[in-house]
């Protein structure tokens, strides 16, 4: 999935936070990044990729938007 190589700990923290919120606010993103030792940009990209994968698995459009789009 990820272009970057994550440790087991980083992957676990990211997945736990993804389950809590698929679209974290800026503060949450900053805290998750700090806990994982990643940059906010790396963390934001991970969430974007993971959300896209989740949406595809759920049979939803890859991007956010109306189901009618």
PDB file of N, H, CA, C and O in Angstrom:
ATOM      1  N   UNK A   1       0.814  -1.188   0.000  1.00  0.00           N
ATOM      2  CA  UNK A   1       0.000   0.000   0.000  1.00  0.00           C
ATOM      3  C   UNK A   1       0.857   1.250   0.000  1.00  0.00           C
ATOM      4  O   UNK A   1       0.729   2.104  -0.878  1.00  0.00           O
ATOM      5  N   UNK A   2       1.712   1.351   0.968  1.00  0.00           N
ATOM      6  H   UNK A   2       1.815   0.658   1.681  1.00  0.00           H
ATOM      7  CA  UNK A   2       2.429   2.599   1.159  1.00  0.00           C
ATOM      8  C   UNK A   2       3.702   2.662   0.326  1.00  0.00           C
ATOM      9  O   UNK A   2       4.398   1.661   0.155  1.00  0.00           O
ATOM     10  N   UNK A   3       3.992   3.842  -0.184  1.00  0.00           N
ATOM     11  H   UNK A   3       3.427   4.655  -0.045  1.00  0.00           H
ATOM     12  CA  UNK A   3       5.241   4.075  -0.899  1.00  0.00           C
ATOM     13  C   UNK A   3       6.383   4.140   0.107  1.00  0.00           C
ATOM     14  O   UNK A   3       7.494   3.681  -0.159  1.00  0.00           O
ATOM     15  N   UNK A   4       6.087   4.717   1.263  1.00  0.00           N
ATOM     16  H   UNK A   4       5.185   5.090   1.479  1.00  0.00           H
ATOM     17  CA  UNK A   4       7.101   4.806   2.302  1.00  0.00           C
ATOM     18  C   UNK A   4       7.086   3.529   3.128  1.00  0.00           C
ATOM     19  O   UNK A   4       6.047   2.881   3.261  1.00  0.00           O
ATOM     20  N   UNK A   5       8.211   3.175   3.669  1.00  0.00           N
ATOM     21  H   UNK A   5       9.055   3.701   3.561  1.00  0.00           H
ATOM     22  CA  UNK A   5       8.299   1.978   4.509  1.00  0.00           C
ATOM     23  C   UNK A   5       7.971   2.375   5.941  1.00  0.00           C
ATOM     24  O   UNK A   5       8.659   3.198   6.546  1.00  0.00           O
ATOM     25  N   UNK A   6       6.915   1.780   6.468  1.00  0.00           N
ATOM     26  H   UNK A   6       6.357   1.112   5.977  1.00  0.00           H
ATOM     27  CA  UNK A   6       6.490   2.077   7.827  1.00  0.00           C
ATOM     28  C   UNK A   6       6.877   0.943   8.757  1.00  0.00           C
ATOM     29  O   UNK A   6       6.879  -0.225   8.368  1.00  0.00           O
ATOM     30  N   UNK A   7       7.204   1.299   9.984  1.00  0.00           N
ATOM     31  H   UNK A   7       7.203   2.248  10.300  1.00  0.00           H
ATOM     32  CA  UNK A   7       7.440   0.263  10.993  1.00  0.00           C
ATOM     33  C   UNK A   7       6.091  -0.318  11.398  1.00  0.00           C
ATOM     34  O   UNK A   7       5.046   0.265  11.108  1.00  0.00           O
ATOM     35  N   UNK A   8       6.115  -1.452  12.059  1.00  0.00           N
ATOM     36  H   UNK A   8       6.963  -1.925  12.295  1.00  0.00           H
ATOM     37  CA  UNK A   8       4.871  -2.056  12.546  1.00  0.00           C
ATOM     38  C   UNK A   8       4.137  -1.097  13.482  1.00  0.00           C
ATOM     39  O   UNK A   8       2.912  -0.984  13.438  1.00  0.00           O
ATOM     40  N   UNK A   9       4.900  -0.415  14.324  1.00  0.00           N
ATOM     41  H   UNK A   9       5.895  -0.507  14.360  1.00  0.00           H
ATOM     42  CA  UNK A   9       4.303   0.537  15.267  1.00  0.00           C
ATOM     43  C   UNK A   9       3.614   1.677  14.519  1.00  0.00           C
ATOM     44  O   UNK A   9       2.478   2.031  14.836  1.00  0.00           O
ATOM     45  N   UNK A  10       4.303   2.258  13.521  1.00  0.00           N
ATOM     46  H   UNK A  10       5.226   1.971  13.264  1.00  0.00           H
ATOM     47  CA  UNK A  10       3.721   3.357  12.754  1.00  0.00           C
ATOM     48  C   UNK A  10       2.437   2.909  12.056  1.00  0.00           C
ATOM     49  O   UNK A  10       1.426   3.611  12.093  1.00  0.00           O
ATOM     50  N   UNK A  11       2.482   1.740  11.423  1.00  0.00           N
ATOM     51  H   UNK A  11       3.303   1.169  11.393  1.00  0.00           H
ATOM     52  CA  UNK A  11       1.315   1.225  10.712  1.00  0.00           C
ATOM     53  C   UNK A  11       0.154   1.014  11.683  1.00  0.00           C
ATOM     54  O   UNK A  11      -0.993   1.315  11.351  1.00  0.00           O
ATOM     55  N   UNK A  12       0.442   0.505  12.868  1.00  0.00           N
ATOM     56  H   UNK A  12       1.373   0.261  13.138  1.00  0.00           H
ATOM     57  CA  UNK A  12      -0.597   0.264  13.870  1.00  0.00           C
ATOM     58  C   UNK A  12      -1.234   1.578  14.318  1.00  0.00           C
ATOM     59  O   UNK A  12      -2.458   1.680  14.391  1.00  0.00           O
ATOM     60  N   UNK A  13      -0.420   2.572  14.614  1.00  0.00           N
ATOM     61  H   UNK A  13       0.575   2.489  14.554  1.00  0.00           H
ATOM     62  CA  UNK A  13      -0.932   3.874  15.060  1.00  0.00           C
ATOM     63  C   UNK A  13      -1.768   4.519  13.951  1.00  0.00           C
ATOM     64  O   UNK A  13      -2.847   5.050  14.212  1.00  0.00           O
ATOM     65  N   UNK A  14      -1.272   4.470  12.730  1.00  0.00           N
ATOM     66  H   UNK A  14      -0.396   4.038  12.518  1.00  0.00           H
ATOM     67  CA  UNK A  14      -2.011   5.057  11.614  1.00  0.00           C
ATOM     68  C   UNK A  14      -3.358   4.350  11.411  1.00  0.00           C
ATOM     69  O   UNK A  14      -4.383   5.011  11.249  1.00  0.00           O
ATOM     70  N   UNK A  15      -3.359   3.034  11.420  1.00  0.00           N
ATOM     71  H   UNK A  15      -2.526   2.497  11.552  1.00  0.00           H
ATOM     72  CA  UNK A  15      -4.599   2.278  11.230  1.00  0.00           C
ATOM     73  C   UNK A  15      -5.600   2.538  12.358  1.00  0.00           C
ATOM     74  O   UNK A  15      -6.796   2.682  12.102  1.00  0.00           O
ATOM     75  N   UNK A  16      -5.122   2.598  13.598  1.00  0.00           N
ATOM     76  H   UNK A  16      -4.151   2.481  13.805  1.00  0.00           H
ATOM     77  CA  UNK A  16      -6.010   2.875  14.725  1.00  0.00           C
ATOM     78  C   UNK A  16      -6.663   4.248  14.567  1.00  0.00           C
ATOM     79  O   UNK A  16      -7.855   4.411  14.826  1.00  0.00           O
ATOM     80  N   UNK A  17      -5.878   5.219  14.143  1.00  0.00           N
ATOM     81  H   UNK A  17      -4.910   5.086  13.933  1.00  0.00           H
ATOM     82  CA  UNK A  17      -6.418   6.560  13.957  1.00  0.00           C
ATOM     83  C   UNK A  17      -7.334   6.627  12.742  1.00  0.00           C
ATOM     84  O   UNK A  17      -8.299   7.392  12.737  1.00  0.00           O
ATOM     85  N   UNK A  18      -7.046   5.839  11.719  1.00  0.00           N
ATOM     86  H   UNK A  18      -6.263   5.218  11.723  1.00  0.00           H
ATOM     87  CA  UNK A  18      -7.909   5.781  10.546  1.00  0.00           C
ATOM     88  C   UNK A  18      -9.285   5.233  10.920  1.00  0.00           C
ATOM     89  O   UNK A  18     -10.305   5.723  10.437  1.00  0.00           O
ATOM     90  N   UNK A  19      -9.309   4.218  11.779  1.00  0.00           N
ATOM     91  H   UNK A  19      -8.480   3.820  12.171  1.00  0.00           H
ATOM     92  CA  UNK A  19     -10.581   3.648  12.223  1.00  0.00           C
ATOM     93  C   UNK A  19     -11.391   4.680  13.003  1.00  0.00           C
ATOM     94  O   UNK A  19     -12.620   4.693  12.933  1.00  0.00           O
ATOM     95  N   UNK A  20     -10.699   5.548  13.749  1.00  0.00           N
ATOM     96  H   UNK A  20      -9.700   5.538  13.806  1.00  0.00           H
ATOM     97  CA  UNK A  20     -11.374   6.569  14.543  1.00  0.00           C
ATOM     98  C   UNK A  20     -11.891   7.707  13.666  1.00  0.00           C
ATOM     99  O   UNK A  20     -12.968   8.247  13.919  1.00  0.00           O
ATOM    100  N   UNK A  21     -11.130   8.069  12.640  1.00  0.00           N
ATOM    101  H   UNK A  21     -10.255   7.630  12.434  1.00  0.00           H
ATOM    102  CA  UNK A  21     -11.522   9.166  11.751  1.00  0.00           C
ATOM    103  C   UNK A  21     -10.802   9.023  10.419  1.00  0.00           C
ATOM    104  O   UNK A  21      -9.573   9.030  10.355  1.00  0.00           O
ATOM    105  N   UNK A  22     -11.586   8.893   9.362  1.00  0.00           N
ATOM    106  H   UNK A  22     -12.585   8.888   9.413  1.00  0.00           H
ATOM    107  CA  UNK A  22     -10.995   8.741   8.036  1.00  0.00           C
ATOM    108  C   UNK A  22     -10.517  10.077   7.478  1.00  0.00           C
ATOM    109  O   UNK A  22      -9.745  10.112   6.520  1.00  0.00           O
ATOM    110  N   UNK A  23     -10.974  11.170   8.073  1.00  0.00           N
ATOM    111  H   UNK A  23     -11.602  11.141   8.851  1.00  0.00           H
ATOM    112  CA  UNK A  23     -10.578  12.497   7.616  1.00  0.00           C
ATOM    113  C   UNK A  23     -10.236  13.354   8.841  1.00  0.00           C
ATOM    114  O   UNK A  23     -11.029  14.204   9.247  1.00  0.00           O
ATOM    115  N   UNK A  24      -9.056  13.129   9.425  1.00  0.00           N
ATOM    116  H   UNK A  24      -8.412  12.439   9.095  1.00  0.00           H
ATOM    117  CA  UNK A  24      -8.702  13.849  10.657  1.00  0.00           C
ATOM    118  C   UNK A  24      -8.497  15.341  10.422  1.00  0.00           C
ATOM    119  O   UNK A  24      -8.082  15.766   9.344  1.00  0.00           O
ATOM    120  N   UNK A  25      -8.796  16.126  11.456  1.00  0.00           N
ATOM    121  H   UNK A  25      -9.133  15.781  12.332  1.00  0.00           H
ATOM    122  CA  UNK A  25      -8.547  17.565  11.356  1.00  0.00           C
ATOM    123  C   UNK A  25      -7.046  17.829  11.489  1.00  0.00           C
ATOM    124  O   UNK A  25      -6.266  16.918  11.764  1.00  0.00           O
ATOM    125  N   UNK A  26      -6.660  19.080  11.291  1.00  0.00           N
ATOM    126  H   UNK A  26      -7.294  19.821  11.067  1.00  0.00           H
ATOM    127  CA  UNK A  26      -5.235  19.447  11.272  1.00  0.00           C
ATOM    128  C   UNK A  26      -4.528  19.117  12.583  1.00  0.00           C
ATOM    129  O   UNK A  26      -3.382  18.668  12.576  1.00  0.00           O
ATOM    130  N   UNK A  27      -5.201  19.336  13.696  1.00  0.00           N
ATOM    131  H   UNK A  27      -6.132  19.701  13.701  1.00  0.00           H
ATOM    132  CA  UNK A  27      -4.587  19.063  14.997  1.00  0.00           C
ATOM    133  C   UNK A  27      -4.351  17.567  15.179  1.00  0.00           C
ATOM    134  O   UNK A  27      -3.277  17.148  15.611  1.00  0.00           O
ATOM    135  N   UNK A  28      -5.358  16.770  14.849  1.00  0.00           N
ATOM    136  H   UNK A  28      -6.230  17.110  14.498  1.00  0.00           H
ATOM    137  CA  UNK A  28      -5.221  15.323  14.965  1.00  0.00           C
ATOM    138  C   UNK A  28      -4.120  14.817  14.054  1.00  0.00           C
ATOM    139  O   UNK A  28      -3.317  13.972  14.451  1.00  0.00           O
ATOM    140  N   UNK A  29      -4.079  15.329  12.835  1.00  0.00           N
ATOM    141  H   UNK A  29      -4.731  16.015  12.512  1.00  0.00           H
ATOM    142  CA  UNK A  29      -3.049  14.937  11.879  1.00  0.00           C
ATOM    143  C   UNK A  29      -1.654  15.243  12.430  1.00  0.00           C
ATOM    144  O   UNK A  29      -0.740  14.428  12.305  1.00  0.00           O
ATOM    145  N   UNK A  30      -1.500  16.415  13.037  1.00  0.00           N
ATOM    146  H   UNK A  30      -2.243  17.076  13.139  1.00  0.00           H
ATOM    147  CA  UNK A  30      -0.218  16.816  13.615  1.00  0.00           C
ATOM    148  C   UNK A  30       0.171  15.876  14.757  1.00  0.00           C
ATOM    149  O   UNK A  30       1.330  15.476  14.862  1.00  0.00           O
ATOM    150  N   UNK A  31      -0.788  15.523  15.608  1.00  0.00           N
ATOM    151  H   UNK A  31      -1.730  15.848  15.523  1.00  0.00           H
ATOM    152  CA  UNK A  31      -0.508  14.641  16.739  1.00  0.00           C
ATOM    153  C   UNK A  31      -0.159  13.225  16.273  1.00  0.00           C
ATOM    154  O   UNK A  31       0.755  12.601  16.812  1.00  0.00           O
ATOM    155  N   UNK A  32      -0.880  12.724  15.281  1.00  0.00           N
ATOM    156  H   UNK A  32      -1.622  13.230  14.843  1.00  0.00           H
ATOM    157  CA  UNK A  32      -0.588  11.393  14.736  1.00  0.00           C
ATOM    158  C   UNK A  32       0.801  11.383  14.096  1.00  0.00           C
ATOM    159  O   UNK A  32       1.576  10.447  14.294  1.00  0.00           O
ATOM    160  N   UNK A  33       1.105  12.417  13.338  1.00  0.00           N
ATOM    161  H   UNK A  33       0.476  13.177  13.177  1.00  0.00           H
ATOM    162  CA  UNK A  33       2.422  12.519  12.701  1.00  0.00           C
ATOM    163  C   UNK A  33       3.529  12.510  13.753  1.00  0.00           C
ATOM    164  O   UNK A  33       4.533  11.816  13.597  1.00  0.00           O
ATOM    165  N   UNK A  34       3.345  13.277  14.812  1.00  0.00           N
ATOM    166  H   UNK A  34       2.530  13.842  14.939  1.00  0.00           H
ATOM    167  CA  UNK A  34       4.348  13.344  15.874  1.00  0.00           C
ATOM    168  C   UNK A  34       4.506  11.984  16.556  1.00  0.00           C
ATOM    169  O   UNK A  34       5.625  11.563  16.850  1.00  0.00           O
ATOM    170  N   UNK A  35       3.393  11.300  16.805  1.00  0.00           N
ATOM    171  H   UNK A  35       2.484  11.642  16.565  1.00  0.00           H
ATOM    172  CA  UNK A  35       3.456   9.997  17.465  1.00  0.00           C
ATOM    173  C   UNK A  35       4.171   8.972  16.589  1.00  0.00           C
ATOM    174  O   UNK A  35       4.861   8.084  17.092  1.00  0.00           O
ATOM    175  N   UNK A  36       4.000   9.104  15.281  1.00  0.00           N
ATOM    176  H   UNK A  36       3.440   9.825  14.872  1.00  0.00           H
ATOM    177  CA  UNK A  36       4.601   8.139  14.345  1.00  0.00           C
ATOM    178  C   UNK A  36       6.011   8.524  13.917  1.00  0.00           C
ATOM    179  O   UNK A  36       6.727   7.714  13.329  1.00  0.00           O
ATOM    180  N   UNK A  37       6.411   9.754  14.209  1.00  0.00           N
ATOM    181  H   UNK A  37       5.829  10.413  14.687  1.00  0.00           H
ATOM    182  CA  UNK A  37       7.720  10.210  13.755  1.00  0.00           C
ATOM    183  C   UNK A  37       7.745  10.481  12.256  1.00  0.00           C
ATOM    184  O   UNK A  37       8.785  10.355  11.610  1.00  0.00           O
ATOM    185  N   UNK A  38       6.588  10.857  11.708  1.00  0.00           N
ATOM    186  H   UNK A  38       5.743  10.960  12.233  1.00  0.00           H
ATOM    187  CA  UNK A  38       6.478  11.185  10.291  1.00  0.00           C
ATOM    188  C   UNK A  38       6.180  12.673  10.147  1.00  0.00           C
ATOM    189  O   UNK A  38       5.770  13.330  11.104  1.00  0.00           O
ATOM    190  N   UNK A  39       6.390  13.193   8.951  1.00  0.00           N
ATOM    191  H   UNK A  39       6.724  12.660   8.173  1.00  0.00           H
ATOM    192  CA  UNK A  39       6.013  14.581   8.715  1.00  0.00           C
ATOM    193  C   UNK A  39       4.493  14.645   8.558  1.00  0.00           C
ATOM    194  O   UNK A  39       3.842  13.637   8.282  1.00  0.00           O
ATOM    195  N   UNK A  40       3.947  15.835   8.736  1.00  0.00           N
ATOM    196  H   UNK A  40       4.476  16.654   8.961  1.00  0.00           H
ATOM    197  CA  UNK A  40       2.505  15.991   8.547  1.00  0.00           C
ATOM    198  C   UNK A  40       2.135  15.674   7.099  1.00  0.00           C
ATOM    199  O   UNK A  40       1.076  15.099   6.847  1.00  0.00           O
ATOM    200  N   UNK A  41       2.981  16.037   6.159  1.00  0.00           N
ATOM    201  H   UNK A  41       3.841  16.504   6.363  1.00  0.00           H
ATOM    202  CA  UNK A  41       2.715  15.764   4.743  1.00  0.00           C
ATOM    203  C   UNK A  41       2.683  14.257   4.476  1.00  0.00           C
ATOM    204  O   UNK A  41       1.797  13.770   3.775  1.00  0.00           O
ATOM    205  N   UNK A  42       3.635  13.527   5.027  1.00  0.00           N
ATOM    206  H   UNK A  42       4.355  13.923   5.597  1.00  0.00           H
ATOM    207  CA  UNK A  42       3.642  12.062   4.867  1.00  0.00           C
ATOM    208  C   UNK A  42       2.378  11.449   5.466  1.00  0.00           C
ATOM    209  O   UNK A  42       1.779  10.543   4.889  1.00  0.00           O
ATOM    210  N   UNK A  43       1.985  11.958   6.631  1.00  0.00           N
ATOM    211  H   UNK A  43       2.472  12.695   7.100  1.00  0.00           H
ATOM    212  CA  UNK A  43       0.802  11.445   7.306  1.00  0.00           C
ATOM    213  C   UNK A  43      -0.448  11.771   6.510  1.00  0.00           C
ATOM    214  O   UNK A  43      -1.332  10.926   6.367  1.00  0.00           O
ATOM    215  N   UNK A  44      -0.531  12.986   5.992  1.00  0.00           N
ATOM    216  H   UNK A  44       0.186  13.673   6.108  1.00  0.00           H
ATOM    217  CA  UNK A  44      -1.673  13.396   5.168  1.00  0.00           C
ATOM    218  C   UNK A  44      -1.778  12.513   3.925  1.00  0.00           C
ATOM    219  O   UNK A  44      -2.871  12.080   3.558  1.00  0.00           O
ATOM    220  N   UNK A  45      -0.643  12.247   3.279  1.00  0.00           N
ATOM    221  H   UNK A  45       0.244  12.599   3.577  1.00  0.00           H
ATOM    222  CA  UNK A  45      -0.633  11.394   2.085  1.00  0.00           C
ATOM    223  C   UNK A  45      -1.082   9.975   2.434  1.00  0.00           C
ATOM    224  O   UNK A  45      -1.836   9.358   1.681  1.00  0.00           O
ATOM    225  N   UNK A  46      -0.620   9.457   3.573  1.00  0.00           N
ATOM    226  H   UNK A  46      -0.007   9.957   4.185  1.00  0.00           H
ATOM    227  CA  UNK A  46      -1.018   8.113   3.991  1.00  0.00           C
ATOM    228  C   UNK A  46      -2.528   8.050   4.157  1.00  0.00           C
ATOM    229  O   UNK A  46      -3.166   7.119   3.664  1.00  0.00           O
ATOM    230  N   UNK A  47      -3.119   9.045   4.858  1.00  0.00           N
ATOM    231  H   UNK A  47      -2.602   9.801   5.258  1.00  0.00           H
ATOM    232  CA  UNK A  47      -4.566   9.059   5.056  1.00  0.00           C
ATOM    233  C   UNK A  47      -5.304   9.158   3.729  1.00  0.00           C
ATOM    234  O   UNK A  47      -6.336   8.511   3.548  1.00  0.00           O
ATOM    235  N   UNK A  48      -4.793   9.958   2.798  1.00  0.00           N
ATOM    236  H   UNK A  48      -3.955  10.484   2.945  1.00  0.00           H
ATOM    237  CA  UNK A  48      -5.442  10.102   1.495  1.00  0.00           C
ATOM    238  C   UNK A  48      -5.434   8.772   0.743  1.00  0.00           C
ATOM    239  O   UNK A  48      -6.456   8.365   0.191  1.00  0.00           O
ATOM    240  N   UNK A  49      -4.294   8.101   0.719  1.00  0.00           N
ATOM    241  H   UNK A  49      -3.464   8.432   1.167  1.00  0.00           H
ATOM    242  CA  UNK A  49      -4.203   6.800   0.047  1.00  0.00           C
ATOM    243  C   UNK A  49      -5.091   5.756   0.729  1.00  0.00           C
ATOM    244  O   UNK A  49      -5.792   4.993   0.064  1.00  0.00           O
ATOM    245  N   UNK A  50      -5.051   5.734   2.030  1.00  0.00           N
ATOM    246  H   UNK A  50      -4.481   6.354   2.570  1.00  0.00           H
ATOM    247  CA  UNK A  50      -5.818   4.739   2.790  1.00  0.00           C
ATOM    248  C   UNK A  50      -7.316   4.962   2.619  1.00  0.00           C
ATOM    249  O   UNK A  50      -8.082   4.006   2.501  1.00  0.00           O
ATOM    250  N   UNK A  51      -7.730   6.227   2.606  1.00  0.00           N
ATOM    251  H   UNK A  51      -7.107   7.003   2.702  1.00  0.00           H
ATOM    252  CA  UNK A  51      -9.143   6.533   2.403  1.00  0.00           C
ATOM    253  C   UNK A  51      -9.586   6.105   1.006  1.00  0.00           C
ATOM    254  O   UNK A  51     -10.681   5.568   0.834  1.00  0.00           O
ATOM    255  N   UNK A  52      -8.743   6.341   0.024  1.00  0.00           N
ATOM    256  H   UNK A  52      -7.854   6.777   0.165  1.00  0.00           H
ATOM    257  CA  UNK A  52      -9.054   5.928  -1.345  1.00  0.00           C
ATOM    258  C   UNK A  52      -9.214   4.410  -1.423  1.00  0.00           C
ATOM    259  O   UNK A  52     -10.141   3.914  -2.063  1.00  0.00           O
ATOM    260  N   UNK A  53      -8.321   3.680  -0.779  1.00  0.00           N
ATOM    261  H   UNK A  53      -7.568   4.083  -0.258  1.00  0.00           H
ATOM    262  CA  UNK A  53      -8.405   2.217  -0.762  1.00  0.00           C
ATOM    263  C   UNK A  53      -9.678   1.755  -0.055  1.00  0.00           C
ATOM    264  O   UNK A  53     -10.345   0.826  -0.511  1.00  0.00           O
ATOM    265  N   UNK A  54     -10.010   2.407   1.059  1.00  0.00           N
ATOM    266  H   UNK A  54      -9.468   3.161   1.429  1.00  0.00           H
ATOM    267  CA  UNK A  54     -11.206   2.054   1.805  1.00  0.00           C
ATOM    268  C   UNK A  54     -12.444   2.289   0.951  1.00  0.00           C
ATOM    269  O   UNK A  54     -13.333   1.439   0.888  1.00  0.00           O
ATOM    270  N   UNK A  55     -12.501   3.461   0.286  1.00  0.00           N
ATOM    271  H   UNK A  55     -11.779   4.151   0.337  1.00  0.00           H
ATOM    272  CA  UNK A  55     -13.654   3.780  -0.555  1.00  0.00           C
ATOM    273  C   UNK A  55     -13.798   2.764  -1.686  1.00  0.00           C
ATOM    274  O   UNK A  55     -14.912   2.347  -2.001  1.00  0.00           O
ATOM    275  N   UNK A  56     -12.694   2.364  -2.293  1.00  0.00           N
ATOM    276  H   UNK A  56     -11.788   2.703  -2.037  1.00  0.00           H
ATOM    277  CA  UNK A  56     -12.731   1.380  -3.371  1.00  0.00           C
ATOM    278  C   UNK A  56     -13.249   0.038  -2.849  1.00  0.00           C
ATOM    279  O   UNK A  56     -14.068  -0.614  -3.497  1.00  0.00           O
ATOM    280  N   UNK A  57     -12.768  -0.364  -1.683  1.00  0.00           N
ATOM    281  H   UNK A  57     -12.103   0.165  -1.157  1.00  0.00           H
ATOM    282  CA  UNK A  57     -13.201  -1.632  -1.086  1.00  0.00           C
ATOM    283  C   UNK A  57     -14.693  -1.603  -0.746  1.00  0.00           C
ATOM    284  O   UNK A  57     -15.365  -2.634  -0.787  1.00  0.00           O
ATOM    285  N   UNK A  58     -15.206  -0.417  -0.410  1.00  0.00           N
ATOM    286  H   UNK A  58     -14.661   0.421  -0.376  1.00  0.00           H
ATOM    287  CA  UNK A  58     -16.619  -0.265  -0.063  1.00  0.00           C
ATOM    288  C   UNK A  58     -17.498  -0.050  -1.300  1.00  0.00           C
ATOM    289  O   UNK A  58     -18.720   0.045  -1.193  1.00  0.00           O
ATOM    290  N   UNK A  59     -16.862   0.025  -2.474  1.00  0.00           N
ATOM    291  H   UNK A  59     -15.869  -0.053  -2.561  1.00  0.00           H
ATOM    292  CA  UNK A  59     -17.622   0.243  -3.703  1.00  0.00           C
ATOM    293  C   UNK A  59     -18.073   1.681  -3.877  1.00  0.00           C
ATOM    294  O   UNK A  59     -19.058   1.948  -4.566  1.00  0.00           O
ATOM    295  N   UNK A  60     -17.362   2.602  -3.259  1.00  0.00           N
ATOM    296  H   UNK A  60     -16.562   2.385  -2.699  1.00  0.00           H
ATOM    297  CA  UNK A  60     -17.679   4.021  -3.358  1.00  0.00           C
ATOM    298  C   UNK A  60     -16.748   4.692  -4.363  1.00  0.00           C
ATOM    299  O   UNK A  60     -15.696   4.137  -4.685  1.00  0.00           O
ATOM    300  N   UNK A  61     -17.111   5.880  -4.870  1.00  0.00           N
ATOM    301  H   UNK A  61     -17.965   6.330  -4.609  1.00  0.00           H
ATOM    302  CA  UNK A  61     -16.186   6.602  -5.753  1.00  0.00           C
ATOM    303  C   UNK A  61     -14.860   6.858  -5.043  1.00  0.00           C
ATOM    304  O   UNK A  61     -14.836   7.035  -3.825  1.00  0.00           O
ATOM    305  N   UNK A  62     -13.758   6.880  -5.789  1.00  0.00           N
ATOM    306  H   UNK A  62     -13.777   6.736  -6.778  1.00  0.00           H
ATOM    307  CA  UNK A  62     -12.426   7.036  -5.204  1.00  0.00           C
ATOM    308  C   UNK A  62     -12.238   8.381  -4.524  1.00  0.00           C
ATOM    309  O   UNK A  62     -11.493   8.490  -3.550  1.00  0.00           O
ATOM    310  N   UNK A  63     -12.911   9.406  -5.033  1.00  0.00           N
ATOM    311  H   UNK A  63     -13.517   9.317  -5.824  1.00  0.00           H
ATOM    312  CA  UNK A  63     -12.778  10.745  -4.460  1.00  0.00           C
ATOM    313  C   UNK A  63     -14.031  11.105  -3.674  1.00  0.00           C
ATOM    314  O   UNK A  63     -15.104  10.540  -3.886  1.00  0.00           O
ATOM    315  N   UNK A  64     -13.870  12.051  -2.770  1.00  0.00           N
ATOM    316  H   UNK A  64     -12.998  12.510  -2.598  1.00  0.00           H
ATOM    317  CA  UNK A  64     -15.012  12.523  -2.026  1.00  0.00           C
ATOM    318  C   UNK A  64     -15.967  13.239  -2.959  1.00  0.00           C
ATOM    319  O   UNK A  64     -15.542  13.792  -3.974  1.00  0.00           O
ATOM    320  N   UNK A  65     -17.213  13.238  -2.642  1.00  0.00           N
ATOM    321  H   UNK A  65     -17.558  12.789  -1.817  1.00  0.00           H
ATOM    322  CA  UNK A  65     -18.199  13.917  -3.473  1.00  0.00           C
ATOM    323  C   UNK A  65     -19.524  13.210  -3.385  1.00  0.00           C
ATOM    324  O   UNK A  65     -19.673  12.211  -2.680  1.00  0.00           O
ATOM    325  N   UNK A  66     -20.455  13.726  -4.087  1.00  0.00           N
ATOM    326  H   UNK A  66     -20.334  14.537  -4.659  1.00  0.00           H
ATOM    327  CA  UNK A  66     -21.790  13.157  -4.084  1.00  0.00           C
ATOM    328  C   UNK A  66     -21.810  11.803  -4.769  1.00  0.00           C
ATOM    329  O   UNK A  66     -21.071  11.573  -5.726  1.00  0.00           O
ATOM    330  N   UNK A  67     -22.646  10.919  -4.285  1.00  0.00           N
ATOM    331  H   UNK A  67     -23.246  11.106  -3.507  1.00  0.00           H
ATOM    332  CA  UNK A  67     -22.816   9.624  -4.911  1.00  0.00           C
ATOM    333  C   UNK A  67     -23.410   9.820  -6.310  1.00  0.00           C
ATOM    334  O   UNK A  67     -23.262   8.964  -7.181  1.00  0.00           O
ATOM    335  N   UNK A  68     -24.080  10.950  -6.513  1.00  0.00           N
ATOM    336  H   UNK A  68     -24.201  11.646  -5.805  1.00  0.00           H
ATOM    337  CA  UNK A  68     -24.699  11.241  -7.802  1.00  0.00           C
ATOM    338  C   UNK A  68     -23.711  11.735  -8.835  1.00  0.00           C
ATOM    339  O   UNK A  68     -24.050  11.808 -10.016  1.00  0.00           O
ATOM    340  N   UNK A  69     -22.486  12.080  -8.425  1.00  0.00           N
ATOM    341  H   UNK A  69     -22.210  12.020  -7.465  1.00  0.00           H
ATOM    342  CA  UNK A  69     -21.473  12.587  -9.369  1.00  0.00           C
ATOM    343  C   UNK A  69     -21.132  11.563 -10.427  1.00  0.00           C
ATOM    344  O   UNK A  69     -20.301  11.827 -11.296  1.00  0.00           O
TER     345      UNK A  69
END
